[in-house]
């Protein structure tokens, strides 16, 4: 059985704005099955259908939530010289701490609009809501995109980048463990993505003065495993949307959190209306461990 889907990146542009800046691509979709080891899932919390406070239709993250130790907000933009002010238009993404000075996120968050300009990466450590004037902030000194990432070919799913920070992450923050290679998720397992992006679907206008808040979706099912990426089910109204690009997706096994995915985008079946309430797409971090380990600075 075949069908066409539109893949959309979840980059967000503008000061405080949760409107999408979307790169479109069409690729052929078909069903596959893999012989995978089953794992125990002890996170199966249901969602209330009338809750519209997180990612989209998810949950606001509290300060006591352990994912706050790992998740960061990223602003990226370009300037001509280092004395230039921050521009009004910038990219909003989410990232996850994988080393003392390393943030893993999506490569498409750093599109090079002008090779002659300087790239600036502001990484905010804010726990829940972000106050841009008060939140601890670090600058990225280097962007290392996956060598197979191609911004002109969305069908190649290597949308990963490591940002090396100028200083170590603040106290209270720490790297997340990547799911071990000997543990395989399977279709039907439950995961939960997190991000600082849009909290309502694309059809709902969002105020340019909306606060940045860390939100999560709980108990989303893996629909398909394509080896290097997952599709997750967002049909019940909760999942990733604009501004969540590069954000982490976690799984909880025997009481411990692991990183399993990085938000790449979402897909919409051809002919259907544009909505985040469709299929989320995650880069499968587990399959890129070798590149991650060789790319991070050794002291991480």
N, C-alpha and C positions, 0 to 999 in steps of 0.2 A: 504494500500500500504506500503510495507516495502523495506528498502534498507540498505546497510551497509556503514558506514562512518568511516574513520580513524580520531581520535582526536589527535591533536598534541599540545604539550605545546610550549610556545614561549620564552623559556629561551635562553639567548645569552651568550656565553662564549668568553673571550679573551679581551685583552687590545684594546679598540677602535673597535673591530671587530663586525660586524653585521651578523655573521654566526650563524646558529641555532644549539642549542643543544636540540634535540627533544626526548621526551618520547612518545612512540607510544602505542595506545590501540584501540581495535575495540569494538564497542558496537552497539546494535540494535537500529535503528532509525524508528520511526513511527509518523504519523501526529496526533496532538491533537488539540482540540479547546476549548476555555474557554469563559464564559460569563463575559466580562470585561467592565468596565465603559470607555466610550470614553473621550478623553481629547483634548483640543485645542492645535494645534501645530503652533508656530509662528517662527519656524526655518526650512526653506525649501530651503536653498541655494543649487544651483546645482553645480556640479563639472565639471571642464574642463577636457576633456579626455586626453589632451596632458600635463597635469600638473603632474610631477613625483617627486615633492619636499617634500612630507610629508607622514607619516606612510608608506603606499605604495599608490602612486597615489593620495595623499591628499594635504594638505596645510601647509606651514610653519606658525607657531604661532608667532605673533608679541608681543612685550612687552606690548601693550595696551590691549591684549586679556585677559578677566577676568579669563580664565582657568589657566593662569600662577600663580595665587595666591594659587592654590590648588594642582598643579601637581609637583612631585619630581622624581628624578632619583635615583636608588638604585644600589650599587655594594655590593655583598655579597661574602664572601670567608672564608676559614678556615686556621688557623695558629696553630702551636704547642705551642707557647708561645707569650706573648704580645709584646715582643721586635722583633719578626720576621717581615720582610718587607712584603708589599703587594705582593702576588704572581702574576705571569704573567697571569694566568688563573683565571677569576672570573666570577660571574654571573651578567649579566646586566638585570635589571627589571625596571619597572616604578611603582610609587605609588601615593596615593592621601591623602591629609591631612584631617583627620576627628576629630582631637582634638589638643589642644595646644602642646601636646607631643606624639601624636599618628598618625601613618601612616598605612593606609589600603593597602594591596597588595595581591599577590597570594602566597599561602603557598608553592607551588612547587619551588619558588625562593630560598628556604632555605633547599634544600635536604641535609640530614646529611650523607655525604660521609664517615665520620669517627667520631665515637662517642667520640674518645679520643682527638679530636682537638677542638679548640675554634672557634666559629662562630663570624665573624665580619660583621657588616652592616654599610656601609657608605651611608648616605642620602644627596644628593646634591640639593641645592636650587639655580636654575640658570635662571629662567624665560624662556629663549629661547635656546640659544646655551650654552654648558657647557665647561668652561675652568677648568679642574680638579685642577689646581694650585690656581685659584683665586675664584672659586665659594664657597659661604658659605656652610659648611658641618657640619653635626651632626652625632653622632654615636648612633646606636640602642643598648639599654641595655637589651632588652628582646624581644623574638619572641613568640607570642601567636597564634598558629595555631588553626583553628576550630577543636573542639574535634572529629568531624566525618570525617575529612580529612584523606584520606588513599592514600599515594603516589603509592601504588601498584595496586590500583583499580580506573582507570580513569572514570569509569561509575558512581562513586559517586561524585556529583558535590558540594563539600564543600571546594573548593580550595581558602580559605581565610586565611590571617594572619594579625595580628596587631603588628606593630613594635613600641615599646615604646622608645622614644628618651631620651638621657641623659639631654637634655635641651629643652626649648620651641622653636618653629619654629621662624625664624627671623622676624623682622618687615616687614610688607608688605605681609606676608603670613597669611592664615587663614583657618579654617576648612570649608569644603563644607557641605551643608545640603543634607541629604538623602531624596529621594522622599517620601512624606508622605504616610502612609499606606492606606489612603482613596482615593488615586489616583492610578489608574491602567492603565499602558500602554497596548496597544492592537497591534495585528499584523497589520503592515502597518505604525505604528507611526515611526517618524524619530528621530534618536539619533546620537551622534557623539563621537567616541572614541578618546583618545589622548595617545601619548606615545613617548619615546625616542629611539625606536628601528629602525629596518631596514627601509630604505626609498624606496627600490626597491624590486621586487619579488625575490624569491629564485633562479631563473634561472640566475640572474644577479650578477656577482662577485662584491664584495664590498671591497674597499681598507681598510686595517687594520688601516689606519690613518684617516679614515672618522670621521668628527666631530659628537658629540652628539647634536642633535637638537630636540626640542619639536615640534611635528607635530600633526595634527588632520585630521580626515575624517569628512566630513560634510554631513548630510542628508542621513545616511544609514538606510534602512528600517529594522524593526524587522520582521523576517520571521516566527518565531515560538516562543511560550512561553510555556516552560515546567514546569512552576511553580517556580522552583528554579534557572533556567537559561534561557537565550535567545539565539537564533540563529539570526545573522544579515547578511544581503545580501552584499557580497563583490564581486559579479560577474562582476561588472562594473570596477573592477581594483583598488578599493580603500578600505583600511581596515587595521586591525591589522596584524602584522607579528612578526618575531623574535625580541626579546628585548622589546616588548610591554606588556609582561606578568605583571599582577598586575596593569596595567594602568586603569585610570578611563574612563567610558563612561557617558556622560552628556545628559540631555534633558533640553530644555528651554521651560518654561511654563509661559505665561504672563510676559515675560521679565526677569524671574529669572531662574538661573541655579540650577539644582539638580543632584546629583549622582544617577545613576540607575544601573550601572554595573561595574564589575571588570573583566579585560581580563583574561580568562582561557586558551584559545588556539584557534585553528581553525580546521575545519574538512574538509575532502576531500572525495567525493563519491568514493567508491571502484572501482578500474579500471581506475580512472582518474589520470593524472599527479599531482605530488605534487606541490601545489601552494597556496599562501595566498589569491589568487583571487577566493575564494570559499565561505565558510561560517565561519564567526567569531563566537566564543562562549563566552558569558559573564555570570559570576555568578551574579544572581539577588540580589543586595545588600539589597533591601527592605525586603526580606524574612528573613534576618539574623540580623535585628535590635536588637532583644533581646540579642543575643550573643555579638554583638558589644558593646551595652550599659553596659553589665555586665563585659566585659573584659577590657575596657578602664579604666585607672586610674581615680578615682573619681574626681580629680581636673580638668580633661579635660572638 
